[in-house]
Amino acid sequence: QVSLVESGGGLVQAGESLRLSCAASGFIGSDYEMGWYRQALGKQRELVASVPSRGSTTYGASVKGRFPISRDNAKSTVYLLMNSLKPEDTAIYYCNRRNSPLSWGQGTQVTVSS
């Protein structure tokens, strides 16, 4: 069964850090560029960062320099290290294949208090 399971969210104060994990199963993760997305209440889902199997990562302007993305193909897992969190980073965070995306999972809630 093909699935993506996000974890690692929580409630933190501004300036703190969190590391999100995305565990993929049912497909060869190394074949795909993987992305982290987020959706804040009342807003559209947006791409936060993406990492290809080989090559350069890409970042949204609002997180560049704060949220490094990485992957461990041996573990079929993608990570998002979220540093210097801000209240505006509050959202549900999802991972998915950048191309040929799967159905969206439940995501993981990140809440940043000021």
Beta strands, then each sheet from edge to edge (+ up, - down):
strand 1: 3-7
strand 2: 10-13
strand 3: 18-25
strand 4: 34-39
strand 5: 46-51
strand 6: 58-59
strand 7: 69-72
strand 8: 77-82
strand 9: 91-97
strand 10: 108-113
sheet 1: 1+ 3- 8+ 7-
sheet 2: 2+ 10+ 9- 4+ 5- 6+
end
